[in-house]
Amino acid sequence: MAIVKDNILMQLVRGTLGKQITIYERNGQIIMAKKRGPSKKKPTQKQLEARHKMTVASMRAHIMLEDPQIKAYYQSLAGPGQNAYNMAVKDAYRSPEVQNIRLEDEEVVVTAQNEFRVAAVEVRVIDADGVITESGRAVLGRNGVDWYYKATALPAGGKVIVAVKDLPGNPTVKELLLT
C-alpha cells in the first residue's frame, strides 16, 4: 500500500488499473494498493447469516422504494453521500424494539421504538386455555412512542402478545403474562 502525495497525475484517478492496482481515497488521502481478490477462506456461519440478512434487506428496500411517498420519506432522512436506498436498507436490516408492555386498567400500553418509525402494533389477548379472546391494532399516542389498545377483558392466567412491525415489515413479538 502506498500513499500518494503531490502527484498531479493521480489527483483525479480512482479505480482499478490492469487488474493489479487499485487507487482509492480514504480520509482525504489517495492510496494505491494491490488489487484484492476474493477470499480463499470458507465463510463462517455468522458471515453467511449476515449476507442472507443483507440480501433480504436489499430486496425489501427495492420493493419499498417503488412507493413514491416512502421513497421521499427515506430521501428526507439521507445525509451527505447517502440516498433513499441506503436509508431503506438500513431500516430493513434492523427490526423494531419493544421496550415495554404495561397495563393501565383495561388498556394495553406498548412502548415501541425503531430507528426510523414503527408502522403498526398488533395486540392479541389470550386466555389461560390458549384461546385468543380478542385482537386488534393499537393506536399511536401523542408522544409518538406509546401505542394504546383498549381491551374488553384481560383474563387472569392468560397473556398479551404484542407484534410490532416497521415500514419494511420486520416483526418483533413480545408477550406479557397476566396475573
N, C-alpha and C positions, 0 to 999 in steps of 0.2 A: 504494500500500500504506500502510495506517495501523496503528499500534499503539495498541490501546485500553487506557487506564489509568483505574482508579477509576470505571468506568461500571457501575452496578448492573444496568442492563438487558441489557448484553452479557455478563455473567459466565456465564450458562448457555446462551447462544445459540451454536450451531455449525451450519454447513451453508451452503447457497446460498439467497439471497433474491431472488426475482423474476428469475432468470436473469441477474443483473447483478453481485451482490456475493457473495463467498464469505467466510465467517467461520470461522477455524480457530485452533487453539492450537499453538504451537511453542515449546519451551523455556520453558514457563510463561507466555508472553505471548500475549495474544489479538490476532490480526491480521485486519484487514479488507482485502480486495483485490478488484480487478476479476475477475470470473469468466473463467477461461481457456477458450478454445475449442480445438478440435482444431488441430494444427499444419498450416500450409499448405505446409510443405516436404515433398518426397518423401523417405521413409525411405531411409537408406543400406543397403548390403548387410549391414554388420555389425549394424545395428539389426534388419533382417529376420531374420537368423540368430538373434539373441538372443531375439526374440519367438517364433520357432519352438521354440527350445530350452526357453523358459519354458512354452510350451503343452504340449510333450511332458512336461516335469517335472510340471506340474499334473495331467495325465491319469494319469501313473504314481502320483502321490501319492493321488489319489482311489481308484485300484484297490488300493493297499497298505493304505489305511485301512479297507477292508472287513474285514480280518483284525483281530479284537479284540486279539490279543496284540501285533501290530505297532503298532496304534494306541496301546496302553498304553505301549509302549516309547518311541515318539516323544513322547507326552504327558509322560513322566517326564523328558525332555530339555528340554522347553519352559521358557523363562524367563518373567519377568513380561511380560505383554502379548502372549505367544505361545501358540500352540496346537499340537496334533499335526499339523494340516495344514501349518502354517508349517515345521515341522521336516522333514516328509516331502518338501515341495517343495525345501527346501534340500538334502536328501540326494539327491533325484532329479536335481537340477541339476548336481551335480558327480560326476565319475567317480572311482573309486578310483585310487590311485597305486601302481605297482610300484617300490619303491625299490631293490631289489637282488635278483639271482638268483645264487646261488653253488652250487658243487658240493662236497659233503663225502663223499668216497669214492663210493659209488653212490647217494647221496641228493641230491635237488634241494631246496635251501632257498630259499624265496621270502619276501622281506620286503615285505609289502604293508600299505598304510595307507589309511584312509578317515576322513573327519571323524566319521562315525557308526560303522559297522562293516562289515568285509568279510564277505560271506556265503559265498563259495566261491572256490576256486582250482583250476583245471583245468590239468594238465600233459600235454603231448604230446612224445614223443621221436621225432625224425625222423632217418633215416639219411642218408648222403651222396647217395643216389639220390632223395631226396624222399619216401620211403615211411614212413608212420607205423608205427613198430615197437611202440609201446605208448602208452597214455594212461590217465589216471585223475584222481581228485580227491586233492588234497593234504590233510593233516590239520593242524589248528591246533596249534601248540606251546604250551608252558606260559606263555611270555612274552606271548601274545596278539597278537604281531606277525608272527612267523615261521611259515610253513606248510611242512610236510615231505612229500616224495613219494619213496618208495623205488623206484628204477628197477632193473630187472633187468640192463640193459646200456645204456651211453652210448656209441654208436658214434662213432669218430673221424671228423671231417669232417661230422658231422651237426649238428643243432641241437635245442635245447629251446625249445618255445613255451609260454608261460605266459599263461593268460587268467584275469583276476581280475574278479569281479563283486561288487557291493554289493547291499544289500537291494532297491533298485528294479530291479536287473538291468543297470545300466550296466556295460559291459565295458571293460577295459583290457588290451591284448595287448602282450606284450614277448617278445623272443626272445634266446637266448644261444647263440652258435656254439660248437661243441665242437671242440677241437683234438686 
